[in-house]
Amino acid sequence: MAVDACLFFIELQNTFGIRSFTLAHYIEEMLHTLYADAYLYTRGRYTAAQLAAADYQTVEHQMDGHPWVIVNKSRLGFNYNEYTQYAPEADQPVQLNWIAVHKSRAKFRSLDHIAEQAFFEQELGIATVNSFKKIITDQGLDVADYTFIPVHPWQWNNKLLVQYATDIANKLLIPLGTSEDIYSPQQSIRTFYNTSQPEKHYVKTAISILSTGNIRGLSLKQMAIAPRVTSWVMDMLQQDAYLQSLGLVLLGEVATVSYIHPYYHSIVDPPYQYKEFLGVLWRESATKYLQPGERIITMASLLYVDEAGHSMIGELIKRSGLTTAEWLLAYLQAYLKPLLQIYYQHSLCVTPHGENIILVLKEEAPVRIIIKDFVDDIVLTEEAKEKLPKDLAEGMIASSNKDNVPLFILLGVFDAFFRYLSNVLHTYDGYTETEFWQQVCEVVLEYQEAHPALANTFEKYNLFVPAFKRFYINSVRLLGNAYEEKTSFAIPRKGGTLQNPLTAIKQPALPL
């Protein structure tokens, strides 16, 4: 019997209680995702052995999308040609368009030690900067009145040329052409890796397509505070001897430019995407943090299974010469312990899913992690809000967790990643889920024993609760008014319960 994913939801529409309006939009997202899956299949997926030996960007472009989300590659807004040019799985080189923007509408923000002129000369090269300046001066304008923004070619053609036509006509926004460097789109669509010079910054651009639940512009509020949040987080990291000993790297979001639209920003609470058409964020490159003998892969690749049923993680373990238990212990030391410290010591929640974590390998075993894209995903507990300057705290997301349950770990790590990783190991590599969670439990207890001063916090945010609420990641699209315009990103609701896999393992060790 043939299986039709779209027909499944249509047949069960009434059972699930999905509105027809919502279902039509959801089917559109699903068809885009299925098309992308077919593209991946037709292009040819790497074997796990090939991928385990591949470089950072090759691995990045072989990813299938997160299994937690059904419509994980919708990219609504791309036509066929745009999809084959800009989707990460298409693995095509991209040159970014650059524009000069008037400082009456735009502002360059950066870490304190970064000077605007020197920054652009480093990013673009002095010759390119001078050529851009000449375009401005040839129009009788003062270079000092402008700063620069790189933009996604899709955004330029589909949004900016029309939506900012008045500003272009009035020379508040001046097209400059492309820069010389070649970029590669990452899994997150709107962020680019510099393949010409990998130690240069990642470039995060606005692109107003619907992808994995939200339209991927750039928030003016987040662009305004990103460098300051980076400074605050970096200070925290540098003062934490434990995180330093684990080799944790947080990729700084070092500079931003955001541009205020003359009309949409004058409207009170418009749909969020209308205020996010134009901006840029520069993030440090992970490459510059590598030590001799180290290489990097996206942590998402640990969930990769090839057509023959061989797993990427199994191949890495084989190449390392370690046992599965030894490799997993190295992984948990590198990945889980820093997250526990960030949460319990500093009261912060980041988004540690596979795409946001870069795994550093040495001799094919994990030695540490690099966290990227953390600034706009940081969620503050009440304790963290008290430590932050008021304007920064107001610009970041406050936790809605009223139950004092460490959902950051239970949902963001256990449910969103370990659930799938343990299944891959169990199904394809013969390492049972019980063995996996036993190791997780041992690492958590080891961390807690090493930090007795945090005992009250461990009790308040108990990682061994029997059950916890789950995120309804998929139903945020299917139920409610997901496709109606909103003033902010759609946030998945919590509900129901999941059993905590650590409870059954720890329970026998508790006193009677």
C-alpha positions in Angstrom: 0.0 0.0 0.0 1.4 3.4 -1.0 2.0 6.0 1.7 1.0 9.5 0.9 2.0 12.0 3.7 -0.2 14.8 2.4 -3.2 12.5 2.1 -2.6 11.2 5.6 -3.3 14.7 7.1 -6.2 15.3 4.7 -7.9 12.0 5.7 -7.4 12.7 9.4 -8.2 16.4 9.3 -11.4 16.1 11.4 -9.7 13.7 13.8 -6.9 16.1 14.5 -9.2 19.2 14.4 -7.3 21.0 11.7 -9.0 24.0 10.0 -9.1 23.8 6.2 -7.3 27.1 5.8 -4.5 25.9 8.0 -4.3 22.5 6.3 -3.9 24.0 2.9 -0.9 26.1 4.1 0.5 23.1 5.8 0.2 20.9 2.7 2.0 23.6 0.8 4.9 23.5 3.3 4.9 19.7 3.2 5.1 19.6 -0.6 8.1 21.9 -0.6 9.7 19.7 2.0 9.0 16.5 0.0 10.4 18.2 -3.1 13.6 19.0 -1.1 13.8 15.4 0.1 13.4 14.1 -3.5 16.1 16.5 -4.5 18.4 15.1 -1.9 17.6 11.5 -2.9 18.1 12.3 -6.6 21.3 14.1 -6.1 22.7 11.1 -4.2 23.3 10.9 -0.5 26.8 10.2 0.8 27.5 6.9 2.5 28.2 7.3 6.3 31.8 6.3 5.6 32.2 9.1 3.0 30.5 11.7 5.2 32.7 10.7 8.2 35.7 11.5 6.1 34.3 14.7 4.5 35.2 18.3 5.3 33.0 20.7 7.3 31.1 22.3 4.4 30.5 19.0 2.6 28.9 17.6 5.8 26.8 20.8 6.2 25.3 20.4 2.8 24.4 16.7 3.2 22.0 17.3 6.1 18.4 16.1 5.8 16.8 18.5 8.3 15.8 18.0 11.9 13.7 14.9 12.5 11.7 16.7 15.2 10.0 18.8 12.6 7.9 17.3 9.8 8.0 20.3 7.4 11.7 20.9 8.0 12.6 22.2 4.5 9.6 24.3 3.3 11.4 27.4 2.1 8.2 29.1 0.9 9.2 31.9 -1.4 11.8 30.1 -3.4 10.9 29.1 -7.0 12.7 26.2 -8.6 15.7 28.2 -9.9 16.0 30.0 -6.5 15.8 26.7 -4.7 18.6 25.1 -6.7 20.8 28.3 -6.2 20.2 29.1 -2.5 19.1 26.0 -0.6 22.0 24.6 1.4 21.6 21.1 0.0 22.1 22.5 -3.5 25.6 23.5 -2.4 26.0 26.3 -4.9 28.4 29.3 -4.4 26.8 32.6 -3.7 28.1 36.2 -4.0 26.4 38.7 -1.7 25.1 42.0 -3.0 26.3 45.1 -1.1 24.5 48.3 -0.5 25.5 51.6 1.1 22.8 52.8 3.6 22.4 56.3 5.0 23.1 56.7 8.7 19.9 58.6 9.1 18.2 55.2 8.6 20.9 52.7 9.7 23.4 52.2 12.5 26.5 50.1 12.7 27.0 48.4 16.1 29.9 46.4 17.2 32.1 45.2 20.1 33.9 48.1 21.7 37.3 47.2 20.2 36.0 47.0 16.6 36.3 50.2 14.5 33.8 50.5 11.6 36.2 51.5 8.9 38.8 48.8 9.8 36.1 46.2 10.0 34.9 46.7 6.5 38.4 46.9 5.2 39.1 43.5 6.8 35.9 42.0 5.5 36.0 43.4 2.0 39.6 44.4 1.4 40.8 47.9 1.0 40.4 47.9 -2.8 36.8 46.9 -2.7 36.0 49.4 0.1 37.6 52.2 -2.0 35.6 51.1 -5.1 32.4 51.3 -3.0 33.3 54.7 -1.7 33.9 55.9 -5.3 30.4 54.9 -6.3 29.1 57.1 -3.4 31.3 60.1 -4.1 30.7 59.9 -7.9 27.1 60.8 -7.0 28.2 63.9 -5.1 27.5 62.3 -1.7 29.6 62.2 1.5 31.0 58.7 2.3 30.9 59.6 6.0 27.1 59.6 5.9 26.9 55.9 4.8 27.6 52.5 6.1 27.5 49.1 4.3 25.2 46.1 4.4 25.6 42.8 2.5 22.3 41.4 1.4 21.0 38.0 0.1 20.5 38.2 -3.7 17.0 36.7 -3.2 16.1 39.5 -0.8 17.5 42.2 -3.0 15.4 41.0 -6.0 12.2 40.0 -4.2 11.9 42.5 -1.5 14.4 45.4 -1.3 14.2 46.7 -4.9 10.5 47.3 -4.5 10.0 47.9 -0.8 12.8 50.4 -0.6 12.4 52.0 -4.1 11.7 55.4 -2.6 14.9 55.2 -0.5 16.9 54.0 -3.5 15.5 57.0 -5.6 16.4 59.4 -2.8 19.9 57.9 -2.5 19.4 56.8 1.1 20.2 53.3 -0.2 22.8 52.9 -2.9 23.5 49.6 -4.8 27.2 48.8 -4.9 27.4 45.5 -6.6 28.9 42.2 -5.3 32.0 41.6 -3.2 34.7 39.2 -4.4 34.4 36.5 -1.7 32.4 33.4 -2.4 29.9 32.2 0.3 28.2 29.0 1.0 24.6 28.9 2.5 24.4 27.0 5.8 21.6 24.8 7.2 19.9 27.8 8.6 19.4 29.3 5.0 20.2 32.9 5.8 23.7 32.5 7.3 26.7 32.2 4.9 30.1 30.7 5.4 33.0 32.4 3.6 34.6 29.7 1.4 37.1 32.1 -0.1 38.5 33.0 3.3 37.1 30.7 6.0 38.6 32.6 8.9 36.4 35.6 8.0 33.1 36.1 9.7 29.9 34.2 9.0 27.3 36.6 7.5 23.7 36.4 8.6 21.3 38.1 6.2 17.6 38.7 6.2 15.6 36.6 3.8 11.9 36.9 3.9 10.9 33.3 3.1 8.9 31.0 5.4 11.2 28.3 6.7 10.6 25.9 9.6 7.7 27.9 11.0 8.8 31.5 10.7 9.8 34.1 8.1 13.5 34.5 8.3 14.1 38.3 8.6 16.4 40.0 11.1 14.9 41.6 14.2 15.8 45.2 14.8 15.7 44.7 18.5 18.0 41.7 18.4 20.4 43.4 16.0 20.6 46.4 18.4 21.7 44.4 21.4 23.6 41.5 19.8 27.2 42.9 20.2 26.4 43.9 23.8 25.0 40.5 24.6 28.1 39.0 23.1 30.3 41.1 25.3 28.3 40.1 28.4 28.4 36.4 27.5 32.1 36.5 26.7 32.9 38.0 30.0 30.9 35.2 31.7 32.9 32.6 29.7 36.3 34.1 30.4 35.6 34.3 34.2 34.4 30.7 34.4 37.3 28.4 34.9 35.2 25.3 34.5 33.9 26.3 31.1 37.4 27.3 30.1 38.7 23.8 31.2 36.1 22.2 28.9 37.3 24.3 25.9 33.9 25.8 25.3 33.7 28.4 22.5 30.8 30.8 22.0 31.0 32.4 18.6 30.7 36.1 19.1 28.1 38.1 17.2 30.5 41.0 16.8 28.9 43.5 14.5 25.4 44.4 13.1 23.7 46.9 10.9 20.0 47.3 10.9 18.0 49.6 8.6 14.7 51.3 9.6 12.0 51.3 6.9 10.4 54.7 6.7 6.8 53.4 6.7 6.6 49.9 8.4 8.6 51.0 11.5 6.1 53.8 12.0 3.2 51.4 12.3 2.4 50.2 15.9 2.8 46.4 16.1 2.7 45.4 12.4 3.3 41.8 11.4 6.9 41.1 12.5 8.3 40.4 9.0 7.6 43.9 7.8 10.2 45.3 10.3 12.8 42.6 9.4 13.5 43.1 5.7 17.0 44.7 5.9 19.9 44.0 8.3 23.0 42.0 8.7 24.9 40.3 11.5 28.5 39.2 11.5 29.5 36.2 13.6 33.0 34.9 14.3 34.2 32.0 12.3 34.7 28.7 14.1 37.7 28.0 11.9 39.9 30.5 13.8 39.4 28.6 17.1 40.8 25.2 15.8 43.9 23.8 17.3 46.4 21.5 15.4 44.9 18.2 14.7 41.3 19.3 15.2 38.4 19.5 12.7 34.8 20.4 12.9 31.4 19.0 11.9 27.9 20.1 12.6 26.4 18.1 15.5 23.3 17.5 13.3 25.4 15.0 11.4 25.4 12.5 14.3 21.8 11.7 13.3 22.8 10.9 9.7 22.0 7.3 8.5 22.8 6.4 4.9 20.8 4.3 2.4 22.5 1.1 3.6 21.6 1.6 7.2 25.1 2.8 8.3 25.3 5.7 10.8 27.6 8.7 10.7 28.2 8.3 14.5 29.0 4.6 14.0 31.6 5.4 11.4 33.2 8.1 13.5 33.4 5.7 16.4 35.0 3.1 14.1 37.5 5.6 12.8 38.4 6.8 16.3 39.4 3.3 17.5 37.3 3.8 20.7 34.5 1.7 22.0 31.0 3.2 21.7 30.9 3.8 25.4 34.3 5.5 25.3 33.3 7.7 22.4 30.0 8.6 24.0 31.7 9.6 27.2 33.9 11.9 25.4 30.9 13.4 23.6 28.9 13.9 26.8 31.9 15.5 28.5 32.3 17.9 25.5 28.6 18.7 24.9 26.4 18.1 28.0 28.7 19.4 30.8 29.1 22.9 29.3 25.3 23.1 28.9 24.8 22.0 32.5 27.2 24.7 33.7 25.6 27.4 31.5 22.2 26.6 33.0 23.0 25.8 36.6 25.8 28.3 37.2 24.7 31.2 35.0 20.9 30.7 34.7 21.0 30.8 30.9 19.2 28.7 28.4 20.6 28.6 24.8 19.3 26.5 21.9 21.6 23.5 21.8 20.1 21.5 18.9 22.3 19.9 16.3 22.4 22.7 13.8 23.4 25.2 16.5 26.3 23.1 17.8 29.6 22.6 16.0 31.5 19.5 17.3 35.2 19.7 17.5 36.9 16.4 16.8 40.5 15.2 17.3 41.4 11.8 16.2 37.7 11.4 15.3 36.6 11.8 18.9 34.8 14.8 20.4 37.0 17.1 22.5 34.8 20.2 22.8 31.9 22.2 21.3 31.4 25.5 19.7 28.0 27.2 20.1 26.7 29.5 17.4 23.6 31.6 16.9 23.1 31.9 20.7 22.3 35.6 21.1 18.8 35.7 19.7 18.0 32.3 21.2 19.1 32.9 24.8 16.2 32.5 27.3 16.6 34.2 30.7 15.5 32.6 34.0 14.5 35.0 36.8 18.0 34.7 38.2 19.7 35.7 34.9 17.4 38.7 34.5 18.6 40.1 37.8 22.2 40.0 36.6 21.7 41.8 33.3 21.3 45.5 32.6 17.6 46.3 32.2 17.8 47.2 28.5 19.5 44.0 27.7 17.1 41.9 29.7 14.1 43.5 28.1 15.5 42.7 24.6 15.9 39.0 25.3 13.4 36.2 25.8 12.2 35.6 29.4 11.5 32.0 30.4 7.8 31.1 30.7 8.6 28.1 32.7 6.6 28.4 35.9 7.2 24.9 37.2 10.9 25.3 38.0 11.6 22.3 35.7 14.9 22.5 33.7 13.1 22.4 30.4 16.2 23.8 28.7 17.9 20.5 29.2 14.9 18.2 29.2 13.4 19.6 26.1 16.3 21.2 24.3 18.7 18.3 24.8 16.9 15.1 25.9 13.8 15.4 23.7 15.2 17.5 20.8 18.4 15.6 20.3 19.3 12.7 22.6 16.0 11.0 21.8 17.0 10.7 18.2 20.7 10.0 18.8 19.9 7.2 21.2 17.6 5.7 18.6 20.2 5.8 15.9 22.7 4.0 18.2 20.1 1.5 19.3 18.8 0.8 15.8 21.9 0.9 13.6 24.8 0.3 16.0 23.5 -2.1 18.6 24.1 0.2 21.6 20.9 0.1 23.6 18.9 3.1 24.7 19.3 1.9 28.3 23.1 2.0 27.9 22.9 5.4 26.4 20.8 7.0 29.1 22.8 5.2 31.8 25.9 7.2 30.5 23.9 10.4 30.4 22.8 9.9 34.0 26.4 9.2 35.1 27.7 12.3 33.5 24.9 14.4 35.1 25.6 13.0 38.6 29.3 13.5 38.1 28.7 17.1 37.2 26.5 17.6 40.3 29.0 15.9 42.6 31.7 18.2 41.3 29.6 21.4 42.1 28.3 21.0 45.6 27.8 24.8 45.9 24.9 24.5 43.4 23.0 21.9 45.4 20.1 24.2 46.0 19.9 25.0 42.3 20.0 21.3 41.4 17.1 20.8 43.8 15.1 23.7 42.5 15.6 22.8 38.9 15.5 19.1 39.3 16.8 17.2 36.3 15.4 13.9 37.6 11.7 14.8 37.6 9.6 11.8 36.6 7.9 13.6 33.7 8.0 16.9 32.0 5.9 18.9 29.5 6.7 18.5 25.9 6.9 21.1 23.1 4.3 20.7 20.4 6.7 21.6 17.6 4.6 20.2 14.8 1.2 21.1 16.1 2.1 24.8 16.2 1.7 24.6 12.4 -1.4 22.4 12.5 -3.5 23.7 15.3 -4.5 27.2 16.2 -3.8 30.2 13.9 -0.2 29.4 12.8 -0.5 30.9 9.3 -2.2 34.1 10.4 0.2 37.1 10.6 1.6 37.9 14.0 3.6 40.6 15.7 6.3 38.1 16.7 7.6 34.6 15.9 5.3 31.7 16.5 6.3 30.0 19.7 5.4 26.3 20.2 3.1 25.7 23.2 3.9 23.1 25.9 1.6 20.4 27.1 1.1 16.7 27.7 3.9 14.8 29.4 7.0 12.9 28.5 8.6 10.4 30.8 12.1 11.4 31.9 14.5 8.6 30.9 16.9 9.4 33.7 14.3 8.7 36.5 14.1 5.0 36.0 17.9 4.7 35.8 18.5 6.8 39.0 15.6 5.5 41.0 17.3 2.2 42.1 20.2 4.2 43.5 17.9 6.2 45.8 17.7 5.3 49.5 14.6 3.3 50.5 
